[in-house]
Amino acid sequence: MTERTIDGADIRLPATILGVGLGGFVDGIVLHQVLQWHHLLSNTGADNIGIREYPVDTVAGLQMNTLWDGLFHVVTWVAVLTGLAMLYARVTRSRGRLWRSPMLWGWALIGWGLFNLVEGIIDHHILAIHHVRAGEHQLWWDLGFLALGVVLIIVGLLVQRRATAVDLCADDTTSASPRR
């Protein structure tokens, strides 16, 4: 396995950032909007840092939660754009093959898993500003979110381990050696 493309680019960081952004989008779109299990501030008032309560069953509370959900989406959008821009800048040859690369998707899964772990530990457990699904079994939902993060990281590591140089294919075997 190599961590570099045939033109010398290391794509681990940009692919991980892309995965963080995509994981954030899945969280925000599926859990916040489609299932409406929580919003970014849906547990305020009972949180660990003393934020004023913004209940989602009032217009004012839902407006504030929607605003913060939107800001969260802006951050995830910036992460996706940053990851894509870094990939574009680093991979200068055979960009089309990049999208089929286990290296790219393995590191993107690692990024998604890291998103789940960091967001889950900080927002669900330390700050307690929201939970995956509030109610009687909220701790289990929060722990499941963390477990999913660990599984995504493990799967990502396994996927990227089988990668060879991203841009290498049968007709590129005579290309120059990677830059360091």
C-alpha positions in Angstrom: 0.0 0.0 0.0 1.1 3.5 -0.7 -0.3 6.8 0.7 0.7 8.8 -2.4 -0.6 9.1 -5.9 1.6 8.4 -8.8 2.4 12.1 -9.1 3.5 12.2 -5.5 0.4 13.6 -3.8 -0.6 12.5 -0.4 -4.4 12.5 -0.3 -5.0 11.3 3.3 -5.7 14.8 4.7 -8.0 16.1 1.9 -9.9 12.8 1.7 -10.4 12.9 5.5 -11.6 16.5 5.4 -14.0 15.5 2.6 -15.2 12.6 4.7 -15.8 14.9 7.7 -17.9 17.2 5.6 -19.9 14.4 4.0 -20.5 12.8 7.4 -21.7 16.1 8.7 -24.1 16.4 5.8 -25.5 12.9 6.4 -26.0 13.8 10.1 -27.6 17.2 9.4 -29.8 16.1 6.5 -30.9 12.7 7.8 -31.1 13.3 11.6 -31.9 17.0 11.7 -34.1 17.4 8.7 -35.6 14.1 7.4 -36.1 12.2 10.7 -36.2 15.4 12.8 -34.7 13.5 15.8 -32.7 16.5 17.0 -31.4 19.9 16.1 -28.1 21.4 17.0 -29.5 23.1 20.2 -32.4 20.8 20.9 -31.2 19.9 24.4 -30.3 23.4 25.6 -31.7 24.2 29.0 -30.6 20.8 30.1 -27.1 21.0 28.6 -23.8 21.0 30.6 -22.8 24.6 29.8 -25.9 26.6 30.6 -27.2 27.7 27.2 -30.6 29.2 27.3 -33.4 26.7 26.3 -34.5 26.7 22.7 -37.4 24.2 22.6 -38.1 22.8 19.2 -41.9 22.9 19.8 -42.0 26.7 19.8 -41.6 29.0 16.8 -38.8 30.9 18.4 -37.0 27.8 19.5 -37.3 26.1 16.1 -36.1 29.3 14.5 -32.9 29.3 16.6 -32.4 25.6 16.1 -32.9 26.0 12.3 -30.3 28.9 12.3 -27.7 26.8 14.1 -28.5 23.8 11.9 -27.9 26.0 8.9 -24.6 27.3 10.4 -23.6 23.6 10.9 -24.4 22.9 7.3 -22.2 25.9 6.2 -19.3 24.3 8.1 -19.9 20.9 6.6 -20.2 22.5 3.1 -16.9 24.4 3.6 -15.3 21.1 4.7 -16.5 19.3 1.5 -15.3 22.2 -0.7 -11.9 22.3 1.2 -11.4 18.6 0.7 -12.3 18.8 -3.0 -10.1 21.8 -3.5 -7.1 20.1 -1.8 -7.7 16.9 -3.8 -7.8 18.9 -7.0 -4.6 20.8 -6.2 -2.7 17.7 -5.1 -3.8 15.2 -7.8 -2.7 16.6 -11.1 -2.8 13.5 -13.3 -5.5 10.9 -13.9 -8.0 12.7 -11.8 -10.8 10.5 -13.1 -9.2 7.4 -11.5 -9.1 9.2 -8.1 -12.9 8.7 -7.7 -12.6 4.9 -8.1 -9.7 4.7 -5.7 -10.1 2.7 -2.4 -7.5 5.2 -1.0 -9.9 8.1 -1.4 -13.0 6.4 -0.1 -11.2 4.6 2.7 -9.9 8.0 4.0 -13.3 9.6 3.4 -14.9 6.9 5.6 -12.2 7.5 8.2 -13.1 11.2 8.1 -16.8 10.4 8.5 -16.0 8.2 11.5 -13.9 10.9 13.0 -16.8 13.4 12.5 -19.1 11.0 14.5 -16.6 10.5 17.3 -15.7 14.2 17.7 -19.3 15.5 17.3 -20.7 12.7 19.4 -18.2 13.1 22.3 -18.4 16.9 22.3 -22.0 17.7 21.5 -23.8 14.6 23.0 -21.6 13.9 26.0 -19.4 16.9 27.1 -21.7 19.8 26.1 -24.9 17.8 26.0 -26.5 20.4 23.6 -28.3 17.6 21.8 -28.6 13.9 21.6 -29.0 11.6 18.6 -32.6 10.8 19.7 -33.8 12.3 23.0 -35.9 10.2 25.4 -35.7 7.1 27.5 -32.9 5.4 25.6 -30.9 8.5 24.5 -27.7 7.3 26.0 -27.9 4.1 23.8 -28.6 6.2 20.7 -25.6 8.4 21.6 -23.3 5.4 22.2 -24.6 3.8 18.9 -23.5 7.0 17.1 -20.1 6.7 18.6 -19.9 3.0 17.7 -20.9 3.8 14.1 -18.0 6.2 14.1 -15.6 3.5 15.2 -17.0 1.0 12.6 -16.6 3.7 9.9 -13.0 4.2 10.9 -12.2 0.5 10.9 -13.9 -0.1 7.5 -12.1 3.0 6.1 -8.7 1.6 7.3 -9.5 -1.7 5.7 -10.6 -0.2 2.5 -7.7 2.2 2.1 -5.2 -0.6 3.0 -5.9 -2.4 -0.3 -5.2 0.7 -2.3 -2.2 1.1 -4.6 -1.1 4.4 -6.0 -4.3 6.3 -6.9 -3.4 7.1 -10.4 -1.6 3.9 -11.2 -3.2 1.6 -13.8 -1.8 -1.0 -16.3 -0.9 1.6 -18.9 0.8 4.0 -16.4 3.4 1.6 -15.0 6.3 3.4 -16.6 5.5 6.8 -15.0 8.0 8.7 -12.9 8.6 7.9 -9.3 6.5 9.9 -6.7 7.8 13.2 -5.3 8.4 13.4 -1.6 
